[in-house]
Amino acid sequence: MPKRTVPPHLISLADASKRTGKMLSRGTYSELDTGASPTLTELTEALHFALGDGRIWLNDQRMVLMQSQVLGRLRQEIIEAFGVEIATAMFMRVGYMQGVRDAELIQKRFPNEDLTHALAAGPRVHTLEGFVKVTTRHFEFNSARGTYFGEFDWHDSSEAAEHIAHHGLASAPVCWMQTGYPSGYTSTLFGRPVIFREVECAGMGAPHCKVIGQNAEEWGEDAPERAYLGLEWPRSRRTARRAADPAMQPTEPPAKAVPSEVAGSSQVIGVSANFLRARLMVEKVADTEATVLLIGESGVGKELFSQQLHRLSGRAGGPFVPINCAAIPENLVESELFGVEKGAYTGAIASRPGYFERAAGGTIFLDEIASLAYAAQGKLLRAIQERQIERVGGIRTIPADVRVVAASNVDLEGEVRAGRFRQDLYFRLCVFPIVVPPLRDRRDDIPMLIDHFLRIFRDRHRRDVIGLSRRAIDALLAYDFPGNIRELQNLIERGVIFAEPGGLIDIQHLFTGGEVSPTFPQALSRDGRIKPKNAPLPVTHPSLITSPADLVAAEDALYQEALRAAAGNVSAAARNLGLTRAKLEYRLKKLGLVN
C-alpha cells in the first residue's frame, strides 16, 4: 500500500459540502444522485444528441459513439506494432487528456461549485461516458498542503474486457486509458500532478478493478506513470521524438489548449474540418501572386480570411486596403478606385490617389464585388488584367502593383447567367476560389469562438461575468446563426452587457432581438433512451375529475410536469403545452408555482 501523507483528522463529504472556504474533505457515498451538485441527472442534462446534425455534445465538447470492440481492435494492433510499454503510454496519455477535457467541462458548466463537489463529479462523468462504472471508496485532500489521496472501485471495465478478449488474462493491470483519466481530471482540478495506479484489475482475474490516486511524488521518482504521462518520457529510439517535444512533457496539469489565433481579435479561429480546409487553401495560395475569390455568406469572416492571406504573403510588409464596393456611389467608383487628377471635374481642387495606388506593394480587398455597376466592372477588369490604371482626368498610366482579393456573398455564376455580372471579370477573379463555410457548418468552432468573444468583451466593457449558463451554451450550440460569426459576436457582447456583474450569461440575456431561442430536439429519458423534447408529457392526474379540487390538482400536476420536463424554462414548457408564455406564466403564478 502506498504511503499516505494526509492529516488524520478528516471531515465527511456531507459535512464538507455545507462549509465554505474548506481545505480538507473526505467522503464515502454512492455515485448516484446524492443531492450534491453536479448530480448524475445534471450531468446527463449536458449530453445532447443532435441527431440530424451528426453531432453528439457533452456540454460544449463534441463526442463520438464508438463500439468498444473497435477500440479493443485498435488497442490490439498498437500492442502488436509497438509493444506493451509504448501501448500503455499511448493509451494512458489519451485517457489523461480525456480527463483534462472533462475537468474543464465541469469548471465551465458548474463554475460556482467548490473543489470537493468538482472532484466528486469525476467518477460520475467517467461512468456517464460508458467506459466503466465507478464507485468511490473515499478521497481526501488538503489544498493548503497540496496533498491528495483517493481510492475507487471500477466495475465492468470495457478496457479489461477487450484485453481479455484479445490476449486472455494479463499478468499486470491493463486499464491504461481509464487509469490516465482520473490522473488528468484530478490534476487539472487540484492544480498539482496526481497519479492514479491500478492495484487490482479485472483483466488479471480480479472481481473488479481498484485504483489508488495520490500526489505524483508519493509514487517515487521511478514510477513508470511519470514517463507514460509525459513527465519523463523514456529516452528510447521509439520515444526520442516525444522526449524532445516540450509539449509532451508537462510539469503540471496542462492548461487548456487554445490556438494562437485567439490572441488577437482580427485572427481566424477554428478547429472544425470545414474551417481547416478553407484555412489550408489560404496558406497554399498566400505566397503566390494569384488573384483570390472568397465566397461565403454575410458574416462568415471573409475579411478576416483576406487579412490572414495578406499576413502570410510576401506582401505582408505592404498595406492592406479593404474596400466595401457596396458603399461606393456608382458615379464615384472610378475616382475612388483609381484616383483623380486636379481639375478633372468641378470640385477636384487637388490630385488624389485611389485605392489601387494606396495599396501599392500590398493587397487590395474588394468586398461585395457583385454590387459594382456593370460599367464599373469593365474598368476594374482592365485594371486587373493590364496591371495598370489611369486616374480620372489623367493622361499617364500608373503601374498597379497590388494583389487583388475579392469577396462575394452571392452566387457570382448565377449573377453572370442573369446578366448582372461580367463573365470575363468573373473568370479573372476566380483564379483561386475559397469557400468560407457558414457557422452552422462548423459548429465544433462555436465553443472556441464563445470563449474568444467573451474575453474580448469582458475587457472592452469592463464586466466581470463568469461565463455562460448551461442553457445558454445549449441554445448557442443548437442555434442556426443566420448572421453567422457576426451574429454570434453580437450575442456574446449583448450577454456581457446584460448579465449581472459576477453572474452568468443566460438565455434571456442573449436572445432579446427577436431571435427564436432554440433547444436541442432530443433529450435523454430516465431510462437512458433518446426521446423528442416536444413529446407528449406523461402527466399523472386523477383518473376521474369529480370536483373543483380534482381539477386544480390535475392542472397543478400538468404544469409541474411541464416545468420539470423543460428544466424550469417557462417558454419551453408553454410551447410543449400549446400555450403562450404569458398565459402559462399567469396560471403558474395563480397556482403559486412561480413568483
Helices and strands as residue ranges (DSSP letters): H 13-16, E 24-27, H 40-44, E 47-50, G 51-53, E 55-58, E 61-63, H 68-82, H 84-109, H 115-128, E 133-142, E 147-155, H 158-167, H 176-190, E 194-200, G 202-204, E 209-215, G 216-219, H 224-228, H 240-244, G 246-248, G 260-263, H 273-286, E 292-295, H 302-312, E 320-324, G 325-327, G 330-332, H 333-338, H 355-358, E 363-367, G 369-371, H 374-386, E 388-389, E 398-399, E 403-408, H 412-417, H 423-429, E 432-435, G 439-441, G 443-445, H 446-461, E 467-468, H 470-478, H 484-498, E 504-505, H 507-510, E 522-524, E 530-532, H 548-565, H 570-577, H 581-590
